């Protein structure tokens, strides 16, 4: 792997974490909205709809993290290094989100 490939991989990793943080911040805002809706005694259907949006945002963040782990393991394998996570560990992370 060339130096430019390493820099590109680092940029992709930083971008991936930025996307995860964005999703988590969105979920945080949605969760605050759910709490406010409950405190305001809003309609249960609206609350559950908003809660489903929070769940979806958290799932997407989790899947993004797992995908980044898979990408990192593949990159390490291509370099001839031992990947940071085993296949079993990656599978366990993935199934934790299922």
C-alpha positions in Angstrom: 0.0 0.0 0.0 1.4 3.4 -1.0 1.5 6.5 1.2 -1.3 8.1 -0.8 -3.4 5.0 -0.1 -2.8 5.3 3.6 -3.7 9.0 3.6 -6.9 8.1 1.6 -7.8 5.4 4.0 -7.3 7.8 7.0 -9.5 10.3 5.3 -12.2 7.7 4.7 -12.0 6.6 8.3 -12.3 10.2 9.6 -15.3 10.7 7.2 -16.9 7.5 8.4 -16.6 8.6 12.1 -18.0 12.0 11.2 -21.1 10.3 9.6 -21.5 8.1 12.7 -21.3 11.2 15.0 -23.8 13.0 12.8 -26.3 10.1 13.0 -25.8 9.9 16.8 -26.4 13.6 17.2 -29.6 13.3 15.1 -30.7 10.4 17.3 -30.0 12.5 20.4 -32.2 15.3 19.1 -34.9 12.8 18.2 -34.7 11.3 21.6 -35.0 14.7 23.2 -38.1 15.2 21.1 -39.6 11.9 22.3 -39.1 12.9 25.9 -40.7 16.3 25.3 -43.6 14.6 23.5 -44.2 12.3 26.5 -43.9 15.2 28.9 -46.5 17.2 26.8 -48.7 14.1 26.8 -48.8 13.9 23.0 -50.5 11.2 21.0 -49.0 7.8 21.5 -48.9 7.2 17.7 -46.7 10.3 17.2 -44.5 9.3 20.1 -43.9 5.8 18.8 -43.3 7.1 15.3 -40.6 9.4 16.7 -39.2 6.6 18.8 -38.9 4.4 15.7 -36.9 7.2 14.0 -34.5 7.2 17.0 -34.1 3.4 16.8 -33.5 3.6 13.1 -30.8 6.3 13.5 -29.1 4.3 16.2 -29.2 1.2 14.1 -27.7 3.0 11.1 -24.9 4.4 13.3 -24.1 0.9 14.6 -24.1 -0.6 11.1 -21.8 2.2 10.0 -19.4 1.3 12.8 -19.4 -2.4 11.9 -18.9 -1.6 8.2 -15.9 0.5 9.2 -14.5 -2.4 11.2 -14.9 -4.7 8.3 -13.2 -2.3 6.0 -10.3 -1.8 8.5 -9.9 -5.6 8.8 -9.8 -6.0 5.0 -7.2 -3.2 4.7 -5.0 -4.7 7.4 -5.2 -8.1 5.7 -4.2 -6.6 2.4 -1.2 -5.1 4.2 -0.3 -8.5 5.5 -1.1 -7.5 9.1 -3.3 -9.2 11.6 -6.7 -7.5 11.5 -7.8 -5.7 14.7 -11.0 -7.9 15.0 -11.4 -11.5 14.3 -14.2 -12.8 12.0 -16.0 -14.1 15.1 -15.8 -10.7 16.8 -17.1 -8.9 13.7 -20.0 -11.4 13.5 -20.8 -10.8 17.2 -20.9 -7.0 16.6 -23.1 -7.4 13.6 -25.5 -9.7 15.4 -25.7 -7.4 18.4 -27.5 -5.0 16.1 -29.9 -7.6 14.6 
